[in-house]
Amino acid sequence: MAKANHEVISALNDLIETLRDGEHGYKTAAEGVQKQEYKSLFNRYSEQRRQFATELQQVVKGLNGDPKDSGSVSGSLHRGWIDIKSLVTSGDESAIISECERGEDTAVEVYEEILENDLPADVRSIVEKQYVQVKEAHDNMRSLEKAMS
């Protein structure tokens, strides 16, 4: 059971890193767009990711694990948010939305991977609830991206 617990903690920590990257990515995106509608949306998603990460950190603590507290700079490349800073300076809202959608692709993949694991029922419930909302954000970003092309 200890090994399984360690694997769940590790998977949750990967998810926490992904959420922190999304939190920072959306915050950066909000700073780089002019339309108030996009600023509000990106700030809302940034806050959502912060809340999800905090919730998962509590779950990890409950499993007697050491929760991650941030995303990882080197891992950001794999989580789809690496180009957001350079796009923000360009002010290209279409490109920023496209990058957010790419970050969402990665978040959805990480959630789907963790849900393939054998998780305790209470942990699975939390992850599934978050996944539904992350998937909605993903679909929203994809719709915005398509509307701009």
Secondary structure, DSSP 4 states (H G I P E B T S, - for coil): -HHHHHHHHHHHHHHHHHHHHHHHHHHHHHHH---HHHHHHHHHHHHHHHHHHHHHHHHHHHTT-----S--HHHHTTTT-TTHHHHHHHT-HHHHHHHHHHHHHHHHHHHHHHHTS---HHHHHHHHHHHHHHHHHHHHHHHHHHHH-
